[in-house]
Amino acid sequence: MELFEPFGGVRDLLGGREEVFIKVNAVDFKPHCYTDPRAVHALVRLLKSEGAKSVFVMDNCTQGNFTRLVFRVSGLERATKEAGGIPLYLDEGRQEWIELPRMGYRVKVSRLVKEMLMEGQDGCFYLNMPRLKTHSMAQVTLGVKNQLGLIRQKDRIRDHNHRLHLKLADIYSVIRPHFTLIEGLEALNHGHYSPEGLAGQCV
C-alpha cells in the first residue's frame, strides 16, 4: 500500500476503473527470470481490496514455451487465482495487426491487447510489472523492455538486434501503461538467464 502513496494511493490511480490488466514478466519458467508470484499475489489482493472488480494477470512467453505452462510451473497461475485474479494467456486466441509507426511495419498482438490496452485504455487500468534483471541486448529488462512481451513471438524476432532499442521505444509509443511497478524482491545480474550453478553470484 505504501508504495502507491506518493502517487495518490491505489484508488486515485484506478480512478474508478474496475478492470485491471497486469503485465508480468513470464518469459520462461527458469529460476529467477519471472515476476515473483508472491508480489503478484499481494498486488492482486490489494487492487481487489481497493475497488477493482476484475484483475487479469497476463503475458506472452518466449523460447518456444506456452504461457499457460509457464504460469503453471512458475506458480504465477496459483498466486493469481488464490488472490482472486484471472490468468490471461496472450499467446492464445485471436491475434490482430497493429502498426509500429517508426519501424514502418506491422506486428500482431492479442485482440485483448488491441481492444483493451490501446483502443479502450480509458475504461481499464494497465499496470506493468517487470522483474528487475539485466538483459544481454537491452542492458536491463524493466518497464519498456517488458512491453515486448505484448507482441507475438514471431514478430519479436525481426529487429532483435542493434535496432532493438528503436523497436522497444516504438512499441511503447503505441501501448503505454498507466503505472509501472518493478518487482525487485530479487535482482538478476549477468544476463536475463542465470546459470543455476552460479545463482549465488548472479541473484
N, C-alpha and C positions, 0 to 999 in steps of 0.2 A: 504493500500500500504506500509506504513512504517514498518509493521510487517515483511515483507519479505526482506527488505533492507539488514539486516545483513547476509542474505543468497544469496546475489547477485541479488535480485529482482525476480519478478514473471517470466519474460521472460527467465532469465537464468535457473530458476528451471524447467520450461517447456521444455527447450532445444529443441524447435521446435516441440514438440509433440502436436498434435491438439485435441486429445481425452483425457478428464479428467474424472476421477471417484472419487466422494466424498463420503466417508463412514461416514454418520452421525450417531448419537445415537438416534434412534427412537424406543426404546424398547416398548413404550406404549404411549398413549395419556394423561396419568395422568399429572397434572400440575407439571412443574419443572423437569421432568425426560427426556426430549428430547432436542436435539440441538436446540438452539433458531433460529426460522425461519428468524429473522432479520439478523443474522450473515450469514446464508446460502444465503440469497438474495444478501447481499453485496459481498460475496465471489464469487458467480457465475458470477455476473456482472463484477467483477474485472478480473476474469480469461478470460471471453469472450473479454474484452477490451484489454487484453494483448496477444491475439493470439489464444486462444482455440476456436476451431470450435464447438465442442460438449462437453457439461458438463453434466454428469449424476450424480444425487444425489440418493444414494441407501442405503438400509438397509434391514434387515430380522428380523421383530419384534418378540416378545415373548408373553408369558402369554395367548396363545390362540387367539391372535389378528391376523388380516390380515394387512400386511404392507400398502396396499393401503388405508385401513380405517384409520390407524394411521397417515399417511401423510395427509389425508383429514381433519381429526378432529384437528390435531395439527397446521395446517397452513403451514406445510412443502411443500405440493403439490403446493399451491398457490404461496408461496415465490419462489420456484424453477422455476415454469413456467413463472412468471412475470419477472424474471431476465434472461429468455432465456434458462434455463436449462431443463433437461428431467428427471422426476422421474423414478427410476428403482426399481422394487419390487422383491427382491431376493427370495421370497417365491413362486414366480410364474414361470412357465416354467420348462425346463428340468434341472434336477439335475445330477451331476457327482460325482463319488467317488474320493477322494484324500487320500493319506496316511499321518497319523501323525507318523513320524518315531520313535520318542522316546516313545510315548504311546503304539505303536505296534498295532494300529488298524486304520480302515478307517472311514471317515466321508463324508457326502455329502455336496456339495456346488453348487450354481447356475453354470450352464455351462459357463455363462459370467465371473464369478469369476475365474474359472479354465483357460479359454481361454485368458482372457484379463489381469488379475492381476497376474497370475502365469506364463503361457506359453508365453504371449505376452507383458510382462511388459515393454520391451524396446520401444514398439510402443505407449504406453499410459502413462498418469501421474496419479498416485493413491495418493490421499490426504485423510488422516484420520482426521476426525473432531468430536471427542467425546465431551460430556458435562462434565463439571467439577462437579463431585459428588462423594460421598462416596458409598461404597458397603459393605454389611454385611460380605462377604467372601473374597473379593479381596482387602479390605481396600479402594481403590479408583477405579473409572471407568474412565480410561484415555486411552491413545493410545493402550496399549497392551490389556487391557480388551475389548475395543471396537471391536477388531478383532473377538471376539467370535460370534458376530452378522453375520459373513460371512458364518457360517455353519448352516445347517438347525436345526430347533428347536429340533427335535427328537434326534439329535446327541449331543446336548448340555447337555442333562440330565446325560449321562454317565460321571463319574468323576467330577460331580458338587458337590464336597465335599472337603476334605483336600488335594486332588490331583489337584484341580482347577488351582493352580499356574503353575504346570507342564504342564497342558493342554494348558493354555494360551501361555506359552513360546514355546510350540511345534507348535501351530498354527502360531505364529509369525515367527518361523523359516522357514516356507514354503510360507507364504504370508506376504510380507513386504511393507509398504507404502513408497513412495518417500519422503513424508513430513507429519508431524503430527501437526495440529493446534488445540489446546484445546480451546473450546468455554467456556469462563468464565465470561460472562456478569452477570450471577448469579452463585453462588456455592451452592450446596445442601449438607448439613451436616446431620448426624444422619440417615444414611440409604439412599438407592437409590430410595425409595418411601417416600415422605413426607406426614404425616397425614395433611390434608388440614387445620384442626383447629390449627395445630402447625407450619404452614408455616412461621410465623413471627420469630420463633426460629430456624428454620432449613434452611431457604433460605437466 
